[in-house]
Amino acid sequence: MELVDVYNNKHESLNYTKGRKELGKDEYRLSCFAWIINSEDQLLIQQRVANTKNCPNMWETVSGGAVAGDTSLSGTIREIKEELGIDAKEEDMEFIGSYKRYNDFVEVFLLKSDIDLSTLILQPDEVQNAKWVSIDEYQKMIDDGIAVASGFEVFQNYYKEFYNKYMIIIDGKRVIKNHNEKINI
């Protein structure tokens, strides 16, 4: 049985563990999502194996549950390693959001990396394929019912509003610029 740390509805640790499937009312666990994006603004997605109970053959990003003792960050790094064989480093992970579901708090992280698909080591009992897709392609895959939407709205909002952007003050007003835009003062 996989043990998880238990949290209350305020995201505070209750300082005890339970089996992942034994959580009661007002008990929550941590789930980890990783959005891996390359320099061409493509997402690394993976296809679940055909014989899995949940979402067989569907495409998704790295996701999983934190186990007892994990932080959301260490759990995310562990899931990236287990599912794709990628050695992510804490300093390369960027926290982009969190939301509460039925019995878990989902913590969403971003990893910017130009990973060569040929170097991936897919976890055979969970992942059967991986590929790079544009953000629009992933949205279409969700719309077509072949990709999992979990966490995509959080990522998409982050991407549109904050990714590769910065704020400056011009004439006393806040101005948001893309990193590749020139500043005209």
C-alpha positions as CSV (number, residue, x, y, z in Angstrom):
1,M,0.0,0.0,0.0
2,E,1.3,3.4,-1.0
3,L,1.3,5.8,1.9
4,V,0.7,9.6,1.5
5,D,1.0,12.5,3.8
6,V,-2.4,13.8,4.8
7,Y,-3.4,17.5,4.6
8,N,-6.5,19.4,5.6
9,N,-8.6,21.6,3.3
10,K,-6.3,24.6,4.1
11,H,-3.3,22.7,2.6
12,E,-1.9,22.2,6.1
13,S,-0.1,19.0,7.1
14,L,-2.0,16.9,9.6
15,N,1.2,15.1,10.5
16,Y,0.1,11.6,9.7
17,T,0.0,9.3,6.8
18,K,-2.6,7.0,5.2
19,G,-3.0,4.7,2.3
20,R,-3.6,6.7,-0.9
21,K,-7.0,5.2,-1.4
22,E,-8.0,5.4,2.3
23,L,-8.5,9.2,2.6
24,G,-11.6,10.3,4.4
25,K,-13.8,13.4,4.3
26,D,-11.7,16.6,4.6
27,E,-8.4,14.7,4.1
28,Y,-6.2,15.5,1.1
29,R,-3.0,14.4,-0.4
30,L,-0.5,16.0,-2.9
31,S,-0.5,15.4,-6.6
32,C,2.3,16.5,-8.9
33,F,2.0,17.7,-12.5
34,A,5.0,18.6,-14.7
35,W,4.7,20.6,-17.9
36,I,7.9,20.2,-19.9
37,I,8.3,22.8,-22.7
38,N,11.2,23.2,-25.2
39,S,12.7,26.3,-26.8
40,E,10.2,25.9,-29.7
41,D,7.3,26.2,-27.2
42,Q,6.3,22.6,-27.6
43,L,5.1,20.4,-24.8
44,L,6.5,17.0,-24.1
45,I,3.6,14.6,-23.7
46,Q,3.4,10.9,-23.1
47,Q,0.9,8.2,-24.0
48,R,-0.4,6.0,-21.3
49,V,-0.2,2.2,-21.8
50,A,-3.2,0.4,-23.2
51,N,-3.8,-1.8,-20.3
52,T,-4.0,0.9,-17.6
53,K,-7.2,1.3,-15.6
54,N,-7.4,5.1,-16.0
55,C,-7.3,6.8,-19.4
56,P,-5.8,3.9,-21.5
57,N,-3.9,5.1,-24.6
58,M,-4.6,8.7,-23.8
59,W,-1.9,11.4,-24.0
60,E,-0.9,13.5,-21.0
61,T,1.9,15.3,-19.3
62,V,3.9,13.8,-16.4
63,S,1.7,13.5,-13.4
64,G,1.4,11.4,-10.2
65,G,1.0,11.4,-6.5
66,A,3.5,12.5,-3.9
67,V,4.3,9.7,-1.5
68,A,4.8,10.0,2.2
69,G,7.8,12.3,2.8
70,D,7.7,14.0,-0.6
71,T,7.2,17.7,-1.1
72,S,5.3,18.6,-4.2
73,L,8.6,19.5,-5.9
74,S,10.5,16.3,-4.9
75,G,7.4,14.3,-6.0
76,T,7.3,16.0,-9.3
77,I,11.1,15.4,-9.9
78,R,10.6,11.7,-8.9
79,E,7.7,11.3,-11.3
80,I,9.6,12.9,-14.2
81,K,12.5,10.4,-13.5
82,E,10.2,7.4,-13.1
83,E,8.0,8.0,-16.2
84,L,10.5,9.4,-18.7
85,G,14.0,8.8,-17.2
86,I,14.8,12.5,-17.1
87,D,17.0,13.8,-14.3
88,A,15.4,17.1,-13.5
89,K,17.1,19.4,-11.0
90,E,15.2,21.5,-8.4
91,E,16.7,24.7,-9.6
92,D,15.3,24.1,-13.1
93,M,11.7,23.5,-11.9
94,E,9.4,26.5,-11.8
95,F,6.2,26.4,-9.7
96,I,3.3,27.8,-11.7
97,G,0.2,27.0,-9.7
98,S,-1.9,24.8,-7.5
99,Y,-5.5,23.8,-7.3
100,K,-7.7,21.7,-5.1
101,R,-9.6,18.6,-6.5
102,Y,-11.7,16.0,-4.8
103,N,-9.2,14.7,-2.3
104,D,-5.9,16.2,-3.5
105,F,-4.0,19.4,-4.0
106,V,-2.5,19.5,-7.4
107,E,0.9,21.3,-7.6
108,V,1.9,22.3,-11.2
109,F,5.5,22.8,-12.2
110,L,7.2,23.8,-15.4
111,L,10.5,22.5,-16.7
112,K,12.1,24.2,-19.7
113,S,14.3,21.8,-21.5
114,D,15.2,20.6,-25.1
115,I,15.2,16.9,-24.3
116,D,16.0,14.6,-27.1
117,L,13.2,12.0,-27.4
118,S,15.7,9.3,-28.2
119,T,17.2,9.7,-24.7
120,L,14.0,9.0,-22.8
121,I,13.6,5.9,-20.8
122,L,9.8,5.2,-20.7
123,Q,8.4,3.5,-17.7
124,P,7.0,0.3,-19.3
125,D,4.0,-0.2,-17.0
126,E,2.8,3.4,-17.5
127,V,4.1,5.0,-20.6
128,Q,4.2,3.6,-24.2
129,N,5.2,6.6,-26.3
130,A,6.3,10.3,-26.0
131,K,6.4,13.2,-28.4
132,W,6.6,17.0,-28.7
133,V,3.5,18.9,-29.7
134,S,2.5,22.6,-29.9
135,I,0.2,24.0,-27.2
136,D,-2.5,24.4,-29.8
137,E,-2.0,20.7,-30.9
138,Y,-2.4,19.6,-27.3
139,Q,-5.6,21.6,-27.0
140,K,-7.0,19.9,-30.2
141,M,-6.0,16.5,-28.8
142,I,-8.0,17.3,-25.6
143,D,-11.0,18.5,-27.7
144,D,-10.7,15.3,-29.8
145,G,-10.8,13.2,-26.6
146,I,-7.4,11.6,-27.0
147,A,-5.5,13.7,-24.4
148,V,-6.1,14.3,-20.7
149,A,-7.1,17.9,-19.7
150,S,-6.0,17.7,-16.1
151,G,-3.9,20.8,-15.2
152,F,-4.0,22.1,-18.8
153,E,-6.1,25.2,-17.9
154,V,-3.6,26.2,-15.2
155,F,-0.6,25.7,-17.6
156,Q,-2.4,27.5,-20.4
157,N,-3.3,30.5,-18.2
158,Y,0.3,30.7,-17.0
159,Y,1.6,30.4,-20.5
160,K,-0.6,33.2,-21.9
161,E,-0.2,35.6,-19.0
162,F,3.3,35.1,-17.7
163,Y,5.5,32.8,-19.8
164,N,8.5,34.7,-21.3
165,K,7.1,38.0,-20.1
166,Y,8.4,40.6,-17.7
167,M,7.1,43.9,-16.2
168,I,8.6,47.3,-16.4
169,I,7.4,50.8,-15.4
170,I,7.2,53.3,-18.2
171,D,6.0,56.8,-17.3
172,G,4.7,55.5,-14.0
173,K,2.6,52.8,-15.6
174,R,3.0,49.1,-15.5
175,V,3.9,47.6,-18.9
176,I,4.1,43.9,-19.7
177,K,6.6,42.9,-22.4
178,N,7.6,39.7,-24.0
179,H,11.3,38.8,-23.5
180,N,12.0,39.2,-27.2
181,E,10.4,42.7,-27.4
182,K,12.6,45.7,-27.5
183,I,12.0,48.4,-24.9
184,N,11.2,51.8,-26.4
185,I,11.5,54.5,-23.7
